[in-house]
Amino acid sequence: MTENKDYKTLNKRNMEQEKELHELKQANKALRESEEKYRMLFDHAGFSIVLIDADTGKRLEFNRMAHESRGYTFEEYQDIVPSDIEEKESPNETVRHIKRIINKGEDTFETKHRTKDGEIRDILTSAVAVRINGKHLIQNISHDITERKRAEEALKEREFELEIKTESLEEMNAALKVLLRQREEDRIELEEKVSLNVRELVLPNLDKLKKTKLDERQTAYVEILESNLNDITSPLIRRLSFKYLNLTPKEIQVANLVKQGRTTKEIAELLNLAKKTIDFHRENIRKKLEINNKKANLRSHLLSME
C-alpha cells in the first residue's frame, strides 16, 4: 500500500512538472513572438529610433531608418557618437545637453545632423532618459523635417515678397491719387480759362455781329456759333459731352442743331447736306442713344440729358 501511495505521489509531481514545463515553453514562445513583433516594428519604423549610453555616447540600439537616413551602413553607424553627426551643437554642448535630459527626464528639440556625404538635414528629436541596471540611457525618436522647414522658409520668403509688393502698390496708388487730383485741378483751371476767354473775348463780338445787317442764313450761322460756344463754356454741357463720345463729329453737329429746335430741312440747309443725309444721321444718333425702338422725341431726349 505504501509503495502504491508513493507511486501516485511521484506521478502527480511529474504531471505538475510537465505542466509547468509546458507553461514555461508557452511563455517563452509568447515572449519570442512579442520580441519578434517589437523588432519588426522597431526595424521598419518610418522614423529614427536610437538608444544611447549617456556616459559614453555609444549607440546601443538603433533601427534601419537611423543609419540609412544619414547614409551609413549598420556597421559604420555603430561606431558613431552624437558629436560625429551633430551640426548645430559643439561636442561640449552635446555633453551638457545629454546631462540636461538626464536631469529633466525628457526633452523635445530641433537640431541639424550631417549625413555621410555632407548634406545638412533638419531634425526634430524627442528624447527620454531611462535607467537600466544602474546605467543612464537615452532613447531618441527623430523625424527628418528638412522638407517641411524648406517649405516654411519658401512660404516666409513669398510672404515677405508679397508684403514688399503690397507696400510698393500702396505707394504707387498714393502717387497716382496725387497725380489724378493734380490733373483734375489742371483740367478745371483750363476749363475756367477757356470759359472766361469765350465769354469776354468772343461772345461780345458775336453779339455785335448779330446787330449788323445779316441775311437770314448768316443770322442762323451766328446763332449756331453762339449756341455752341455757350455749350462749350457750360459746366453742365461739358459733363454731358461724355454722352456723345460714341458719335461722329457730323452726328454731334446734327445733335446740337436738333437740340436747338432746328428742323431736318433747316439742318440740311445749314450744313449743305441732303435731307435724307440728315435723316440718316438722326437715325444713327437714336441708335447710339438707344432710343431707336422707342417713341421718344429726339430733341426732348437730348434736352432731358442736360
Secondary structure, DSSP 8 states (H G I E B T S, - for coil): -HHHHHHHHHHHHHHHHHHHHHHHHHHHHHHHHHHHHHHHHHHT-SSEEEEEETTT--EEEE-HHHHHTTT--HHHHHT--HHHHBSSS-HHHHHHHHHHHHHHSEEEEEEEEE-TTS-EEEEEEEEEEEEETTEEEEEEEEEE-HHHHHHHHHHHHHHHHHHHHHHHHHHHHHHHHHHHHHHHHHHHHHHHHHHHHIIIIIHHHHHHHHTS---HHHHHHHHHHHHHHHHHH-HHHHHHGGGGTTS-HHHHHHHHHHHTT--HHHHHHHHT--HHHHHHHHHHHHHHTT-TTS---HHHHHHHT-
